[in-house]
Amino acid sequence: MAATFFGEVVKAPCRAGTEDEEEEEEERRRDTPEDREVRRQLALKREVRLLRRQTKTSLEVSLLEKYPCSKFIIAIGNNAVAFLSSFVMNSGVWEEVGCAKLWNEWCKTTDTVHLCPPEAYCVFYHLRSNPSVFGSCPKKNMQVTVLTCRHITEYKTSGSTSSLPSPFLKALKTQHFKEPVCCSLLEQPNIVHDLPAAVLSYCQVWKIPAILYLCYTDVMKLDLVTAEAFKPILSSRSFKGLVKNIQQSTEMLRKLVTTNEVQSNIYT
């Protein structure tokens, strides 16, 4: 694993032992020019592109530098996205300003720049009434909030995870995040992974106040109880003024989950 301040970002190939090294060397000797050309072409196709939604063209400058902001909120995973969509984006007029296009061997998006939100790897919005709520102008008057979920079996505790109430919320913050936290902090030796770890590590290096709210759950698909586990953060300063009607937003979340359950039922 590639380690960061807060966890592991990517899995690195293991090369322990001489047998593995000998096998890799043997594979390299068997490589043909055609094999090497295929790998070269794949490497050229791997890309992450940011696209401007208004003009459907690639950005010459970073999307996150073009739209300076004071609050940058990131939702990762079905339940975090459903919570943010129902409680935050449903409470104001949000404008889609850009999206990210990703292509590699495991995650492929279409070659066209005319991507609809479901095709995009990531979509960026900003609040029309307050365009500073988006992201991001590094190192300058910004606060980052990340929401995501992990399976409860990944939570390390001296007791049994079967005795823990599921779902439950934990927080992990950078050194410069000074606001009150809406739940208990994530205890050692627990760590976070992938994009949340990368975001927190970046913010720690550049002294950007950032906090991760991590929901541990036994249901990783879109689930009403899991999505509602993020509700305590609605009282935080980061979400102040962004949520107008909690009751209406809760009903919106219920409809979203119900619609997803109907669409995913192979018998209906």
PASEBA-1860 file (N, C-alpha, C; in nm, 3 decimals):
! residues 268
1> MAATFFGE> 0.084/-0.120/0.000/0.000/0.000/0.000/0.088/0.125/0.000 ~ 0.039/0.228/-0.067/0.105/0.357/-0.060/0.046/0.432/0.059 ~ 0.127/0.458/0.160/0.077/0.515/0.285/0.074/0.667/0.279 ~ -0.022/0.727/0.350/-0.033/0.871/0.363/-0.048/0.904/0.511 ~ -0.074/1.031/0.541/-0.094/1.071/0.680/-0.213/0.999/0.743 ~ -0.314/0.969/0.663/-0.440/0.920/0.718/-0.476/0.778/0.676 ~ -0.394/0.715/0.595/-0.430/0.579/0.555/-0.359/0.534/0.430 ~ -0.425/0.447/0.356/-0.368/0.387/0.238/-0.446/0.431/0.116
9> VVKAPCRA> -0.375/0.483/0.016/-0.439/0.540/-0.101/-0.453/0.439/-0.213 ~ -0.344/0.372/-0.246/-0.348/0.276/-0.357/-0.274/0.150/-0.317 ~ -0.312/0.040/-0.379/-0.243/-0.086/-0.358/-0.124/-0.094/-0.452 ~ -0.008/-0.119/-0.394/0.112/-0.134/-0.475/0.140/-0.281/-0.497 ~ 0.197/-0.318/-0.613/0.227/-0.459/-0.637/0.330/-0.512/-0.539 ~ 0.308/-0.632/-0.489/0.400/-0.694/-0.394/0.507/-0.771/-0.471 ~ 0.635/-0.749/-0.434/0.745/-0.817/-0.501/0.832/-0.891/-0.399 ~ 0.766/-0.948/-0.301/0.839/-1.017/-0.196/0.888/-1.152/-0.248
17> GTEDEEEE> 1.016/-1.180/-0.225/1.070/-1.312/-0.262/1.132/-1.313/-0.400 ~ 1.230/-1.397/-0.416/1.302/-1.405/-0.544/1.220/-1.476/-0.651 ~ 1.128/-1.562/-0.612/1.050/-1.635/-0.712/0.963/-1.539/-0.794 ~ 0.901/-1.442/-0.728/0.820/-1.345/-0.800/0.904/-1.264/-0.897 ~ 1.023/-1.223/-0.853/1.110/-1.145/-0.940/1.154/-1.227/-1.061 ~ 1.182/-1.355/-1.038/1.224/-1.440/-1.149/1.110/-1.460/-1.249 ~ 0.986/-1.473/-1.198/0.872/-1.489/-1.288/0.850/-1.363/-1.371 ~ 0.864/-1.245/-1.309/0.848/-1.121/-1.383/0.955/-1.106/-1.490
25> EEERRRDT> 1.078/-1.145/-1.455/1.187/-1.136/-1.552/1.162/-1.231/-1.669 ~ 1.109/-1.349/-1.641/1.078/-1.445/-1.746/0.967/-1.392/-1.837 ~ 0.866/-1.327/-1.780/0.759/-1.269/-1.860/0.811/-1.158/-1.951 ~ 0.904/-1.077/-1.898/0.961/-0.970/-1.980/1.040/-1.027/-2.097 ~ 1.109/-1.140/-2.075/1.186/-1.201/-2.184/1.094/-1.257/-2.292 ~ 0.973/-1.302/-2.253/0.879/-1.358/-2.349/0.798/-1.251/-2.423 ~ 0.809/-1.126/-2.380/0.735/-1.017/-2.444/0.771/-1.004/-2.591 ~ 0.670/-0.984/-2.672/0.692/-0.957/-2.814/0.675/-0.808/-2.838
33> PEDREVRR> 0.723/-0.757/-2.951/0.700/-0.615/-2.982/0.553/-0.578/-2.982 ~ 0.467/-0.674/-3.022/0.323/-0.648/-3.022/0.271/-0.629/-2.880 ~ 0.321/-0.711/-2.784/0.280/-0.696/-2.644/0.318/-0.559/-2.590 ~ 0.441/-0.517/-2.620/0.487/-0.387/-2.571/0.408/-0.272/-2.633 ~ 0.368/-0.287/-2.761/0.291/-0.183/-2.827/0.151/-0.173/-2.767 ~ 0.090/-0.288/-2.734/-0.042/-0.287/-2.671/-0.037/-0.214/-2.538 ~ 0.066/-0.243/-2.458/0.079/-0.176/-2.328/0.103/-0.026/-2.346 ~ 0.180/0.011/-2.448/0.207/0.152/-2.472/0.079/0.226/-2.511
41> QLALKREV> -0.003/0.163/-2.596/-0.127/0.225/-2.639/-0.225/0.241/-2.522 ~ -0.230/0.139/-2.434/-0.315/0.148/-2.315/-0.271/0.262/-2.225 ~ -0.140/0.276/-2.208/-0.087/0.384/-2.123/-0.124/0.521/-2.178 ~ -0.125/0.534/-2.313/-0.161/0.661/-2.374/-0.308/0.694/-2.356 ~ -0.394/0.590/-2.347/-0.538/0.612/-2.335/-0.582/0.644/-2.193 ~ -0.499/0.608/-2.094/-0.536/0.637/-1.956/-0.538/0.787/-1.935 ~ -0.648/0.838/-1.882/-0.657/0.982/-1.866/-0.763/1.019/-1.763 ~ -0.746/1.138/-1.706/-0.849/1.203/-1.626/-0.863/1.344/-1.682
49> RLLRRQTK> -0.981/1.377/-1.733/-1.003/1.508/-1.794/-1.116/1.579/-1.723 ~ -1.097/1.710/-1.701/-1.203/1.794/-1.647/-1.268/1.871/-1.761 ~ -1.401/1.864/-1.768/-1.475/1.925/-1.877/-1.565/2.035/-1.825 ~ -1.571/2.147/-1.899/-1.660/2.256/-1.865/-1.798/2.224/-1.921 ~ -1.901/2.223/-1.837/-2.033/2.178/-1.881/-2.100/2.278/-1.975 ~ -2.077/2.408/-1.955/-2.146/2.505/-2.037/-2.103/2.496/-2.184 ~ -1.976/2.471/-2.209/-1.925/2.470/-2.345/-1.891/2.330/-2.395 ~ -1.900/2.229/-2.305/-1.870/2.090/-2.339/-1.726/2.074/-2.389
57> TSLEVSLL> -1.636/2.158/-2.342/-1.497/2.151/-2.386/-1.407/2.130/-2.266 ~ -1.286/2.081/-2.293/-1.188/2.062/-2.186/-1.144/2.197/-2.131 ~ -1.111/2.196/-2.005/-1.066/2.320/-1.940/-0.918/2.342/-1.964 ~ -0.884/2.463/-2.002/-0.743/2.497/-2.018/-0.678/2.520/-1.882 ~ -0.757/2.563/-1.785/-0.710/2.579/-1.648/-0.790/2.485/-1.560 ~ -0.740/2.458/-1.442/-0.807/2.367/-1.351/-0.947/2.419/-1.317 ~ -1.045/2.329/-1.323/-1.183/2.365/-1.287/-1.189/2.417/-1.144 ~ -1.109/2.360/-1.056/-1.113/2.397/-0.916/-1.041/2.528/-0.889
65> EKYPCSKF> -0.958/2.574/-0.985/-0.898/2.706/-0.972/-0.988/2.812/-1.035 ~ -1.068/2.772/-1.132/-1.156/2.866/-1.201/-1.270/2.911/-1.111 ~ -1.313/2.824/-1.017/-1.425/2.856/-0.928/-1.376/2.855/-0.783 ~ -1.318/2.966/-0.734/-1.275/2.973/-0.595/-1.393/2.951/-0.501 ~ -1.367/2.893/-0.384/-1.479/2.864/-0.295/-1.436/2.868/-0.150 ~ -1.537/2.870/-0.062/-1.511/2.865/0.081/-1.545/2.729/0.139 ~ -1.638/2.656/0.074/-1.677/2.523/0.120/-1.671/2.425/0.003 ~ -1.601/2.316/0.025/-1.589/2.213/-0.078/-1.637/2.082/-0.016
73> IIAIGNNA> -1.751/2.032/-0.062/-1.813/1.912/-0.004/-1.804/1.798/-0.105 ~ -1.749/1.685/-0.061/-1.729/1.569/-0.147/-1.808/1.452/-0.092 ~ -1.893/1.392/-0.175/-1.967/1.272/-0.137/-1.916/1.156/-0.221 ~ -1.880/1.046/-0.155/-1.823/0.929/-0.223/-1.908/0.807/-0.188 ~ -1.966/0.743/-0.288/-2.048/0.625/-0.265/-2.196/0.656/-0.269 ~ -2.277/0.551/-0.292/-2.421/0.568/-0.312/-2.491/0.637/-0.196 ~ -2.463/0.596/-0.073/-2.535/0.651/0.042/-2.496/0.795/0.071 ~ -2.368/0.826/0.058/-2.324/0.964/0.080/-2.380/1.057/-0.026
81> VAFLSSFV> -2.380/1.010/-0.152/-2.434/1.092/-0.261/-2.585/1.112/-0.243 ~ -2.658/1.007/-0.203/-2.802/1.019/-0.181/-2.831/1.118/-0.069 ~ -2.753/1.114/0.038/-2.773/1.207/0.150/-2.750/1.351/0.105 ~ -2.640/1.374/0.034/-2.609/1.509/-0.011/-2.712/1.559/-0.112 ~ -2.756/1.472/-0.201/-2.855/1.510/-0.301/-2.987/1.549/-0.236 ~ -3.030/1.474/-0.135/-3.159/1.496/-0.072/-3.160/1.615/0.022 ~ -3.055/1.630/0.102/-3.057/1.731/0.207/-2.992/1.863/0.165 ~ -2.895/1.860/0.078/-2.824/1.982/0.041/-2.867/2.032/-0.097
89> MNSGVWEE> -2.853/1.948/-0.197/-2.882/1.993/-0.333/-3.031/2.013/-0.357 ~ -3.113/1.950/-0.275/-3.257/1.969/-0.284/-3.302/2.098/-0.217 ~ -3.211/2.164/-0.144/-3.247/2.284/-0.067/-3.206/2.414/-0.136 ~ -3.158/2.407/-0.258/-3.117/2.528/-0.327/-3.106/2.502/-0.476 ~ -3.078/2.608/-0.551/-3.062/2.595/-0.696/-2.914/2.575/-0.726 ~ -2.880/2.454/-0.765/-2.742/2.420/-0.793/-2.719/2.412/-0.943 ~ -2.604/2.458/-0.985/-2.569/2.459/-1.126/-2.452/2.364/-1.151 ~ -2.469/2.279/-1.250/-2.360/2.187/-1.286/-2.257/2.265/-1.366
97> VGCAKLWN> -2.134/2.272/-1.316/-2.032/2.353/-1.381/-1.922/2.271/-1.447 ~ -1.915/2.144/-1.415/-1.810/2.063/-1.476/-1.820/1.919/-1.435 ~ -1.743/1.835/-1.501/-1.741/1.693/-1.466/-1.602/1.637/-1.496 ~ -1.576/1.521/-1.440/-1.449/1.454/-1.464/-1.472/1.330/-1.550 ~ -1.391/1.314/-1.651/-1.396/1.197/-1.738/-1.275/1.110/-1.707 ~ -1.299/0.983/-1.683/-1.191/0.890/-1.646/-1.190/0.773/-1.742 ~ -1.070/0.734/-1.786/-1.059/0.612/-1.866/-0.935/0.534/-1.822 ~ -0.956/0.409/-1.785/-0.846/0.314/-1.769/-0.904/0.175/-1.794
105> EWCKTTDT> -0.825/0.071/-1.767/-0.870/-0.064/-1.800/-0.990/-0.108/-1.717 ~ -1.011/-0.047/-1.601/-1.116/-0.090/-1.510/-1.236/0.003/-1.507 ~ -1.217/0.129/-1.540/-1.325/0.227/-1.535/-1.323/0.306/-1.665 ~ -1.424/0.284/-1.747/-1.426/0.345/-1.880/-1.548/0.434/-1.897 ~ -1.523/0.557/-1.945/-1.632/0.644/-1.985/-1.622/0.668/-2.134 ~ -1.730/0.715/-2.190/-1.734/0.735/-2.334/-1.629/0.835/-2.381 ~ -1.590/0.828/-2.507/-1.489/0.918/-2.561/-1.541/1.059/-2.585 ~ -1.673/1.073/-2.591/-1.729/1.204/-2.619/-1.719/1.296/-2.498
113> VHLCPPEA> -1.716/1.427/-2.523/-1.715/1.523/-2.412/-1.856/1.556/-2.367 ~ -1.958/1.508/-2.440/-2.098/1.536/-2.404/-2.146/1.430/-2.307 ~ -2.096/1.435/-2.186/-2.131/1.334/-2.086/-2.251/1.379/-2.005 ~ -2.345/1.288/-1.982/-2.452/1.315/-1.887/-2.402/1.271/-1.750 ~ -2.462/1.322/-1.640/-2.411/1.290/-1.506/-2.388/1.143/-1.477 ~ -2.478/1.049/-1.517/-2.451/0.909/-1.486/-2.326/0.853/-1.554 ~ -2.285/0.915/-1.668/-2.168/0.865/-1.740/-2.038/0.922/-1.684 ~ -2.046/1.033/-1.613/-1.927/1.099/-1.562/-1.877/1.031/-1.436
121> YCVFYHLR> -1.745/1.031/-1.419/-1.687/0.972/-1.299/-1.714/1.060/-1.178 ~ -1.721/1.190/-1.201/-1.748/1.285/-1.093/-1.812/1.409/-1.155 ~ -1.913/1.465/-1.089/-1.980/1.585/-1.137/-1.964/1.695/-1.032 ~ -1.934/1.817/-1.078/-1.916/1.931/-0.990/-2.033/2.027/-1.004 ~ -2.084/2.074/-0.889/-2.194/2.170/-0.887/-2.152/2.288/-0.799 ~ -2.211/2.405/-0.824/-2.200/2.512/-0.727/-2.336/2.575/-0.704 ~ -2.350/2.637/-0.588/-2.477/2.695/-0.545/-2.492/2.832/-0.610 ~ -2.599/2.849/-0.688/-2.617/2.975/-0.761/-2.626/3.095/-0.669
129> SNPSVFGS> -2.696/3.079/-0.557/-2.713/3.191/-0.465/-2.585/3.223/-0.387 ~ -2.492/3.127/-0.384/-2.364/3.147/-0.316/-2.258/3.064/-0.387 ~ -2.204/3.114/-0.498/-2.110/3.036/-0.579/-1.984/2.994/-0.505 ~ -1.960/3.050/-0.387/-1.840/3.011/-0.312/-1.855/2.874/-0.249 ~ -1.976/2.816/-0.254/-1.995/2.680/-0.204/-1.975/2.584/-0.321 ~ -1.854/2.536/-0.337/-1.821/2.442/-0.445/-1.682/2.390/-0.417 ~ -1.582/2.432/-0.482/-1.444/2.393/-0.466/-1.369/2.425/-0.591 ~ -1.243/2.457/-0.582/-1.168/2.479/-0.461/-1.052/2.568/-0.494
137> CPKKNMQV> -1.010/2.651/-0.405/-0.895/2.737/-0.425/-0.792/2.701/-0.320 ~ -0.697/2.613/-0.348/-0.608/2.557/-0.248/-0.537/2.663/-0.164 ~ -0.527/2.634/-0.036/-0.449/2.712/0.060/-0.510/2.849/0.092 ~ -0.635/2.875/0.050/-0.689/3.008/0.071/-0.836/3.002/0.115 ~ -0.861/3.021/0.246/-0.997/3.039/0.299/-1.095/2.932/0.252 ~ -1.058/2.809/0.265/-1.146/2.702/0.221/-1.154/2.594/0.328 ~ -1.270/2.528/0.335/-1.289/2.416/0.425/-1.345/2.299/0.346 ~ -1.290/2.181/0.367/-1.328/2.062/0.292/-1.402/1.965/0.384
145> TVLTCRHI> -1.513/1.911/0.335/-1.589/1.807/0.406/-1.605/1.688/0.313 ~ -1.571/1.569/0.362/-1.581/1.446/0.283/-1.677/1.350/0.353 ~ -1.769/1.292/0.276/-1.863/1.193/0.329/-1.843/1.062/0.254 ~ -1.834/0.952/0.326/-1.822/0.822/0.260/-1.859/0.711/0.358 ~ -1.866/0.588/0.307/-1.902/0.471/0.389/-1.797/0.361/0.373 ~ -1.784/0.279/0.476/-1.705/0.156/0.470/-1.785/0.047/0.541 ~ -1.752/-0.077/0.506/-1.823/-0.188/0.571/-1.779/-0.201/0.715 ~ -1.874/-0.237/0.801/-1.847/-0.241/0.945/-1.738/-0.343/0.981
153> TEYKTSGS> -1.718/-0.444/0.898/-1.613/-0.543/0.926/-1.473/-0.483/0.916 ~ -1.460/-0.365/0.854/-1.329/-0.300/0.843/-1.296/-0.218/0.967 ~ -1.392/-0.202/1.056/-1.369/-0.124/1.178/-1.294/-0.209/1.279 ~ -1.181/-0.158/1.326/-1.096/-0.232/1.421/-1.131/-0.190/1.563 ~ -1.164/-0.291/1.643/-1.201/-0.268/1.782/-1.159/-0.389/1.865 ~ -1.141/-0.367/1.995/-1.100/-0.478/2.081/-1.213/-0.578/2.102 ~ -1.337/-0.533/2.083/-1.452/-0.623/2.097/-1.497/-0.678/1.963 ~ -1.614/-0.736/1.963/-1.669/-0.793/1.841/-1.751/-0.687/1.767
161> TSSLPSPF> -1.734/-0.678/1.636/-1.811/-0.582/1.557/-1.959/-0.618/1.554 ~ -1.992/-0.744/1.584/-2.133/-0.785/1.583/-2.212/-0.718/1.695 ~ -2.143/-0.672/1.799/-2.211/-0.605/1.910/-2.227/-0.455/1.889 ~ -2.171/-0.402/1.778/-2.178/-0.259/1.752/-2.310/-0.222/1.684 ~ -2.366/-0.106/1.718/-2.488/-0.062/1.647/-2.451/-0.021/1.505 ~ -2.524/-0.067/1.409/-2.494/-0.037/1.270/-2.614/0.031/1.205 ~ -2.592/0.142/1.135/-2.463/0.207/1.106/-2.424/0.304/1.218 ~ -2.296/0.344/1.218/-2.251/0.447/1.311/-2.148/0.535/1.241
169> LKALKTQH> -2.133/0.657/1.293/-2.053/0.761/1.229/-1.926/0.788/1.307 ~ -1.814/0.803/1.235/-1.687/0.842/1.293/-1.628/0.957/1.213 ~ -1.542/1.035/1.275/-1.483/1.151/1.208/-1.331/1.146/1.214 ~ -1.268/1.200/1.111/-1.123/1.213/1.106/-1.094/1.350/1.046 ~ -1.009/1.428/1.115/-0.989/1.566/1.071/-0.841/1.600/1.061 ~ -0.813/1.705/0.983/-0.676/1.752/0.971/-0.643/1.843/1.091 ~ -0.517/1.875/1.103/-0.469/1.953/1.217/-0.532/2.092/1.221 ~ -0.563/2.150/1.106/-0.613/2.288/1.101/-0.765/2.297/1.106
177> FKEPVCCS> -0.833/2.185/1.121/-0.979/2.189/1.136/-1.010/2.215/1.283 ~ -1.070/2.329/1.313/-1.089/2.372/1.451/-1.236/2.372/1.495 ~ -1.329/2.344/1.407/-1.470/2.350/1.444/-1.511/2.227/1.525 ~ -1.623/2.236/1.595/-1.673/2.119/1.669/-1.705/2.004/1.574 ~ -1.679/1.882/1.622/-1.704/1.762/1.542/-1.837/1.703/1.585 ~ -1.914/1.651/1.488/-2.051/1.606/1.514/-2.062/1.462/1.563 ~ -1.950/1.394/1.579/-1.951/1.257/1.629/-1.814/1.228/1.688 ~ -1.795/1.111/1.742/-1.666/1.075/1.800/-1.561/1.055/1.691
185> LLEQPNIV> -1.435/1.079/1.727/-1.326/1.067/1.631/-1.288/0.921/1.608 ~ -1.237/0.893/1.491/-1.194/0.758/1.454/-1.070/0.721/1.536 ~ -1.078/0.608/1.606/-0.970/0.568/1.694/-0.861/0.490/1.617 ~ -0.739/0.498/1.669/-0.633/0.412/1.617/-0.661/0.269/1.663 ~ -0.620/0.167/1.586/-0.538/0.173/1.464/-0.620/0.182/1.336 ~ -0.744/0.230/1.343/-0.825/0.243/1.222/-0.765/0.347/1.128 ~ -0.777/0.321/0.998/-0.730/0.413/0.896/-0.838/0.424/0.788 ~ -0.822/0.521/0.699/-0.912/0.535/0.586/-0.837/0.498/0.459
193> HDLPAAVL> -0.911/0.486/0.349/-0.852/0.434/0.227/-0.887/0.521/0.107 ~ -0.811/0.501/-0.001/-0.843/0.551/-0.133/-0.859/0.704/-0.136 ~ -0.963/0.752/-0.206/-0.979/0.896/-0.225/-0.991/0.975/-0.095 ~ -1.070/0.930/0.006/-1.073/1.007/0.131/-0.936/1.024/0.194 ~ -0.854/0.920/0.193/-0.718/0.931/0.248/-0.635/1.030/0.169 ~ -0.650/1.028/0.037/-0.574/1.120/-0.048/-0.615/1.265/-0.024 ~ -0.747/1.288/-0.011/-0.796/1.425/0.011/-0.749/1.479/0.145 ~ -0.762/1.399/0.251/-0.719/1.446/0.384/-0.568/1.470/0.388
201> SYCQVWKI> -0.492/1.385/0.324/-0.346/1.402/0.322/-0.307/1.529/0.247 ~ -0.374/1.554/0.135/-0.349/1.677/0.060/-0.380/1.799/0.146 ~ -0.494/1.796/0.214/-0.533/1.909/0.298/-0.438/1.928/0.416 ~ -0.389/1.818/0.471/-0.295/1.827/0.582/-0.166/1.895/0.537 ~ -0.116/1.858/0.418/0.009/1.915/0.366/-0.007/2.064/0.338 ~ -0.121/2.103/0.279/-0.142/2.242/0.241/-0.214/2.322/0.349 ~ -0.228/2.265/0.467/-0.285/2.334/0.583/-0.427/2.383/0.557 ~ -0.507/2.299/0.491/-0.647/2.329/0.462/-0.733/2.259/0.566
209> PAILYLCY> -0.822/2.329/0.634/-0.912/2.261/0.729/-1.000/2.160/0.656 ~ -0.997/2.036/0.702/-1.075/1.931/0.635/-1.120/1.828/0.737 ~ -1.238/1.771/0.711/-1.289/1.666/0.798/-1.356/1.558/0.713 ~ -1.336/1.435/0.753/-1.401/1.321/0.691/-1.504/1.264/0.788 ~ -1.627/1.248/0.742/-1.729/1.177/0.818/-1.747/1.041/0.753 ~ -1.710/0.938/0.828/-1.706/0.802/0.778/-1.815/0.719/0.845 ~ -1.906/0.667/0.764/-2.016/0.586/0.815/-1.981/0.439/0.800 ~ -1.976/0.368/0.911/-1.956/0.223/0.909/-2.093/0.156/0.907
217> TDVMKLDL> -2.114/0.069/0.809/-2.244/0.007/0.792/-2.229/-0.137/0.745 ~ -2.334/-0.216/0.764/-2.333/-0.353/0.714/-2.410/-0.364/0.583 ~ -2.456/-0.250/0.530/-2.529/-0.248/0.401/-2.459/-0.148/0.310 ~ -2.392/-0.196/0.206/-2.317/-0.107/0.119/-2.398/-0.056/0.001 ~ -2.511/-0.118/-0.030/-2.597/-0.065/-0.136/-2.674/0.054/-0.081 ~ -2.745/0.125/-0.170/-2.824/0.240/-0.126/-2.926/0.196/-0.023 ~ -2.919/0.257/0.096/-3.000/0.212/0.209/-3.043/0.334/0.290 ~ -3.171/0.341/0.323/-3.226/0.456/0.393/-3.161/0.478/0.529
225> VTAEAFKP> -3.147/0.372/0.608/-3.090/0.384/0.743/-2.944/0.431/0.735 ~ -2.869/0.377/0.640/-2.729/0.416/0.626/-2.716/0.562/0.583 ~ -2.796/0.604/0.486/-2.790/0.743/0.440/-2.828/0.839/0.552 ~ -2.929/0.802/0.631/-2.972/0.891/0.740/-2.871/0.897/0.853 ~ -2.775/0.806/0.856/-2.672/0.809/0.961/-2.586/0.934/0.951 ~ -2.588/1.001/0.835/-2.511/1.125/0.819/-2.584/1.247/0.876 ~ -2.707/1.231/0.923/-2.787/1.345/0.968/-2.720/1.432/1.076 ~ -2.642/1.376/1.169/-2.580/1.463/1.270/-2.496/1.576/1.213
233> ILSSRSFK> -2.442/1.559/1.093/-2.355/1.664/1.037/-2.436/1.785/0.990 ~ -2.568/1.772/0.984/-2.650/1.886/0.943/-2.640/2.001/1.042 ~ -2.600/1.971/1.165/-2.585/2.075/1.268/-2.448/2.142/1.264 ~ -2.360/2.096/1.176/-2.225/2.153/1.170/-2.225/2.288/1.099 ~ -2.122/2.365/1.123/-2.111/2.496/1.060/-2.093/2.484/0.909 ~ -2.033/2.376/0.866/-2.010/2.356/0.722/-2.141/2.349/0.645 ~ -2.247/2.297/0.709/-2.375/2.280/0.641/-2.476/2.387/0.680 ~ -2.432/2.485/0.759/-2.522/2.591/0.802/-2.572/2.669/0.682
241> GLVKNIQQ> -2.703/2.684/0.671/-2.763/2.759/0.562/-2.782/2.680/0.434 ~ -2.729/2.558/0.429/-2.741/2.478/0.306/-2.864/2.389/0.307 ~ -2.916/2.358/0.426/-3.033/2.271/0.438/-3.150/2.355/0.490 ~ -3.260/2.359/0.415/-3.373/2.446/0.450/-3.487/2.372/0.519 ~ -3.518/2.252/0.473/-3.633/2.181/0.527/-3.596/2.034/0.547 ~ -3.562/1.999/0.670/-3.516/1.863/0.698/-3.625/1.760/0.672 ~ -3.749/1.791/0.709/-3.860/1.697/0.689/-3.882/1.670/0.540 ~ -3.880/1.775/0.460/-3.898/1.759/0.316/-3.781/1.683/0.254
249> STEMLRKL> -3.661/1.711/0.301/-3.542/1.643/0.250/-3.544/1.495/0.288 ~ -3.592/1.464/0.407/-3.603/1.325/0.449/-3.699/1.248/0.359 ~ -3.810/1.312/0.325/-3.907/1.248/0.235/-3.845/1.229/0.095 ~ -3.767/1.325/0.051/-3.699/1.312/-0.078/-3.603/1.193/-0.076 ~ -3.533/1.175/0.035/-3.441/1.062/0.047/-3.517/0.930/0.043 ~ -3.630/0.924/0.111/-3.711/0.801/0.110/-3.756/0.766/-0.033 ~ -3.800/0.866/-0.107/-3.843/0.843/-0.245/-3.727/0.795/-0.331 ~ -3.610/0.853/-0.308/-3.491/0.815/-0.384/-3.455/0.669/-0.360
257> VTTNEVQS> -3.459/0.628/-0.233/-3.427/0.489/-0.199/-3.532/0.394/-0.254 ~ -3.659/0.431/-0.241/-3.768/0.347/-0.291/-3.759/0.328/-0.442 ~ -3.730/0.437/-0.514/-3.715/0.428/-0.660/-3.601/0.337/-0.698 ~ -3.492/0.347/-0.625/-3.376/0.261/-0.654/-3.408/0.114/-0.628 ~ -3.485/0.087/-0.520/-3.521/-0.052/-0.489/-3.610/-0.112/-0.598 ~ -3.702/-0.032/-0.651/-3.791/-0.080/-0.757/-3.713/-0.108/-0.884 ~ -3.621/-0.019/-0.918/-3.543/-0.036/-1.042/-3.447/-0.152/-1.034 ~ -3.402/-0.188/-0.913/-3.305/-0.295/-0.898/-3.369/-0.430/-0.873
265> NIYT> -3.504/-0.435/-0.870/-3.575/-0.560/-0.846/-3.598/-0.631/-0.979 ~ -3.538/-0.748/-0.997/-3.545/-0.817/-1.125/-3.683/-0.877/-1.149 ~ -3.770/-0.881/-1.046/-3.902/-0.940/-1.061/-4.012/-0.838/-1.089 ~ -3.975/-0.710/-1.103/-4.077/-0.608/-1.132/-4.046/-0.538/-1.262
END
